[in-house]
Amino acid sequence: MALKKFFNPSSVAIVGASRTKGKVGYEILRSMLDGGFKGGIFPINPKSETIEGLKCYPDLESIGQVPELVIIVVPAKAVPTVMQQCAKIGSRAVVIITAGFKEVGQEGRELENRVIQIARQGHIRVIGPNCLGVIVPGSNLNASFGGEMPAKGTIGYISQSGALMAAILDMANANRIGFSKLVSIGNKADINELDIIKAFAADAETRVIAGYLESIVDGNTFVNQAEQISLRKPILLMKAGVTSAGAKAASSHTGSLAGSEVAYECVFERAGIIRCSSIKQQFDYAQAFANQPLPGGSRVVLITNAGGAGIMAADSVEQHGLSFAKLSEETTAKLAAKLPASANIHNPVDILGDALADRYEFVLDTVLDDEGVDVVLVLLTPQAMTQPTATAEAMVRITHRKPAKTVLACFLGASKIAEAAKILKKGKIPIYDSTEMAVSTIKVMTDYLRWKTRPKRVVKLFAVNRRKVENVIERYLRRGSREIGEEDSKEILEAYGFVTPKGSIATTAEQAANIAQQLGFPVVLKIWSPDILHKSDLGGVKLGLENATAVMDAFDLMMHRIPKQAPNANILGVLVQEMCRGGKEVILGMHRDPHFGPLMMFGMGGIMVEVLKDVAFYLAPLTAEEAKQMLINTRTYKMLKGVRGQESTDIDAIAEGLQRLSQLVTEFPQIQEMDINPYVVGRAGTTAIAVDARISVEQS
Ligand code: COA
């Protein structure tokens, strides 16, 4: 197992073990003793001979053997010296509890760098600094000051916040939730979140990986590896520390709508990570993944002794897009034969308020045999004759006999169901205190199943002209310009298979009218200058010109006004361009996230993109399915499909445009942001046109 010395050490030294109750160094030693650690425990403290009955050593060298794990809990300034001792005696695994490193500023950062330098030279792996410690119930190892040792279980937990981990422990202990391992990673100076997640993935005792993160160290590696791990074990994360600072600095539409929150959503989606918004929600989900088999599908059956609870759960089933299992004739016949006449033998199965444990037992037993059922949710409210405890016992009995299907419980109440809740938890049946939470857990499990069994991602590569794009970008970077001009943007788009509007440059009004005649009316006029990027701001764009006179007038007006407004601009003429009409305007975009790379965007085009914010993001490179899913994820999709008898827009053309754009920005990391806006798409079979694009580049 990776990081074995952290999780199953044969001996542990605590440098800074204190004689004084309440000090961190004392509490860690106490936790080690209370946890019943079976290997050697070596307190290190030069001021004492013994602590808590254990022989105390003045320093690591005096132990006379090499402790496999060293916990450092001395003041920050003394940490480098202790690290040097670790290197000298050959200890290779260190947890630094001490705070006062990079989290406190420059001086702390330098100290942390020094510590890590010593670690690298001494081949030492480090968890922390500034962390709560490591807990492994299966090894009786509680090398932390987080409190009581939790029960042994199958959840591997990683926390970037030590304080939050203490709260999680307390909550888990109160709710009898067990762990395989808990790691507080603190400042992640050496071992980071991915190292721990990988260790949990390889750990036979861990079935579910859960955690709280504030940042991710190496975005790209994280996405790729987490995606592989999610295929084997579910990862449930709370993610905080999201800001919109990145979005504020952006210049494109896509950039202003992106931001790190969106990036994390995309990463979690790609990697199949289940995002949780609270500790309670995380444990509600985790206990189901840890204790129940994944459902084979999304057909849910509800068994209830209370009509109201049944209706609430049924509403949630519908809202979450799950399906109601249709019970077979054989099942309903069996139910009808034994249940009172007024019971409902169809889903939701209402077994009435006077249901005793045996009625629950019979119905659960029967529906579990029905091939049309994937998940059973057993609902109970404690009415006068209800037997919550006996019902829980019956459920445990049956699910142990028939363990193949997912069974969850939602017992509503408090004191009357407390004993039943204990029995269910012990019997590995997750129990929920609200119908909504129970059903949303089913939804999360079925979503994970769908993600896990999705077809292998295949990214199509289009035949393109890379050389052409390379030349344009290099030219801009050489002269230090960031924004690519319209003509060059067109060249880039065309090199990647986009069709752009036809048009030519005119230098006289007559020439403009001639070009317009050839293109066919109406046309668009655009001032043509490498020095004017935002043409419309200066009145440099005129749309919908219907005849030669209108074209000549517009030409003269532009050539008269704009040189006055932009006296330093080199004006080369006016672009006369075909006017694209009749299609829907959408936007295809990309914002390069500094940690995770290109985020693709699709949304309603034109000015509506920023008003409606009806957009979908996805991490590049896109597969055809993902590109299509982006469309489906917006409200615009319905409109594109055609409402009230309108013809459907060419959805495939948009999806292909997104894939081509995804290929472009993946192959050219210099492209920082890009919008194709509008991308005009007609009905199937017509040509989609990339009317305008904004591309900004930077040396990568
Ligand atoms: N080797 C061995 N023992 C040493 C030592 C060394 N180099 N230097 C000091 N000690 C001993 C001290 O004698 C003391 O023992 P005593 O209480 O029996 O006299 C013990 O180690 C602790 O040293 P002390 O100077 O009293 O420090 P402290 O307990 O006040 O603080 C920390 C030490 C590490 C707890 C503190 O610096 C710290 O970082 N606190 C925050 C921890 C934290 O919040 N971590 C993040 C959680 S998420």
Boltz pocket constraint, residues with backbone or C-beta under 6 A from the ligand:
constraints:
  - pocket:
      binder: B
      contacts: [[A, 15], [A, 16], [A, 17], [A, 18], [A, 19], [A, 20], [A, 23], [A, 24], [A, 25], [A, 44], [A, 45], [A, 46], [A, 47], [A, 48], [A, 58], [A, 72], [A, 73], [A, 74], [A, 75], [A, 76], [A, 78], [A, 82], [A, 97], [A, 98], [A, 99], [A, 100], [A, 130], [A, 131], [A, 132], [A, 161], [A, 162], [A, 163]]
      max_distance: 6.0
